[in-house]
Amino acid sequence: MFWSKKAKPSLDGMELAEICQLEAEALYRSGTYNCAEAVLEVVRKHFSPEIPESLLGTVSGFGGGSGAGCICGAVSSGTVALGLVLQDKKSTAHLTKELHVWFKEKYGVTCCKIIRQNHKGVCPVLTGEVAGKIAEMLGRKSL
């Protein structure tokens, strides 16, 4: 299974990526979701809606770099989202590496604490960008 047959995106990959980016940023800005929750919720909604919303609680601790300022919660949650959607170890590992390389090229590091020091107030935008990147990567795959 690549993604739910019930949830076939009708938009092409880039359009869906833009929608995911905007939705994840809005969820983060709402104050109801942290970065990790926003990324997982948007990917779940568009690619695997059969996965219960209650699963969001499993990534809640990733927000703020897992509370310690380490790896960005959006990136951590993005890895979880890829695994849930792809359900294939090799594909998940490949796209996770691609996500990390893209993120490091964009922000220089994956460390939440350093990103927030160097890019004040970036978390809402960064959250949207990660969700959009994941949607773009998943959109390249076909059933």
C-alpha positions in Angstrom: 0.0 0.0 0.0 1.4 3.4 -0.9 -1.5 5.5 0.3 -5.1 4.9 1.0 -7.1 4.2 -2.1 -9.9 6.2 -0.4 -7.6 9.3 -0.3 -6.2 9.5 -3.9 -5.2 13.1 -4.3 -7.0 14.6 -7.3 -4.4 17.4 -7.5 -1.0 17.0 -9.0 2.0 16.7 -6.6 3.0 20.4 -6.5 -0.6 21.7 -6.0 -1.1 19.3 -3.2 2.3 20.2 -1.7 1.3 23.8 -1.6 -2.0 23.0 0.0 -0.3 20.8 2.6 2.2 23.6 3.3 -0.5 26.2 3.9 -2.6 23.9 6.0 0.4 22.8 8.3 1.5 26.4 8.8 -2.1 27.4 9.7 -2.4 24.5 12.2 0.8 25.6 13.9 -0.2 29.2 13.9 -3.6 28.2 15.5 -1.8 27.4 18.7 -3.6 24.0 18.9 -0.9 22.0 17.2 2.9 22.0 17.7 5.2 21.6 14.7 5.2 17.8 14.8 1.5 17.4 15.2 0.8 19.9 12.4 3.0 18.0 9.9 1.6 14.6 10.8 -2.0 15.8 10.8 -1.7 17.3 7.3 0.0 14.2 5.8 -2.4 11.9 7.6 -5.4 13.9 6.3 -4.3 13.9 2.6 -2.5 10.6 2.3 -3.9 8.2 4.9 -7.1 9.5 6.4 -8.0 6.0 7.7 -5.3 6.5 10.3 -7.1 7.8 13.4 -6.5 11.4 14.5 -5.6 10.0 18.0 -2.2 9.0 16.5 -1.2 12.6 16.7 -0.5 12.2 20.4 2.4 9.9 19.5 4.4 12.8 18.1 3.3 15.5 20.6 6.6 15.1 22.4 8.6 16.0 19.3 7.6 19.6 19.4 10.4 22.0 20.4 13.1 19.5 19.4 11.7 16.8 21.8 11.6 19.4 24.5 15.4 19.5 24.6 16.0 21.5 21.5 17.5 18.6 19.5 16.2 17.5 16.1 13.4 19.7 14.7 10.0 18.3 15.6 8.7 18.9 12.1 11.4 16.8 10.6 11.0 14.0 13.3 7.3 13.9 12.7 7.9 14.0 8.9 9.8 10.8 9.3 7.0 9.2 11.2 4.5 10.4 8.6 6.5 8.9 5.7 6.7 5.6 7.5 2.9 5.5 8.2 2.0 6.4 4.6 4.6 4.3 2.8 4.7 1.3 5.0 7.9 0.2 3.4 11.2 0.3 5.3 13.4 0.9 2.2 11.3 3.7 0.7 10.8 5.4 4.1 14.6 5.3 4.7 15.3 6.7 1.3 12.8 9.6 1.6 13.8 10.3 5.2 17.4 10.9 4.0 16.1 13.1 1.2 14.1 15.1 3.7 17.1 15.6 6.0 19.4 16.6 3.1 16.8 19.1 1.8 16.2 20.5 5.3 19.9 20.9 6.0 20.5 22.7 2.7 17.7 25.1 3.6 18.4 25.7 7.3 22.0 24.5 7.7 21.2 22.2 10.6 18.3 20.0 11.9 18.8 21.1 15.5 15.7 23.0 16.7 17.6 25.1 19.2 20.1 26.4 16.6 17.4 27.0 14.0 15.4 29.1 16.4 18.5 31.1 17.4 19.5 31.8 13.8 16.0 32.2 12.3 13.8 33.9 14.9 10.0 33.1 14.4 10.6 30.7 11.6 8.8 27.7 13.1 5.3 28.2 11.5 6.9 28.7 8.0 9.3 25.8 8.6 6.4 23.5 9.7 4.5 24.3 6.5 7.6 23.8 4.3 8.3 20.4 5.8 4.7 19.3 5.3 4.8 20.6 1.7 8.1 18.8 1.0 6.7 15.5 2.3 3.6 15.9 0.1 5.8 16.7 -2.9 7.9 13.6 -2.3 4.9 11.4 -1.8 3.3 13.0 -4.9 6.1 11.7 -7.0 5.1 8.2 -6.2 2.2 6.6 -8.0 -0.1 3.7 -7.2 
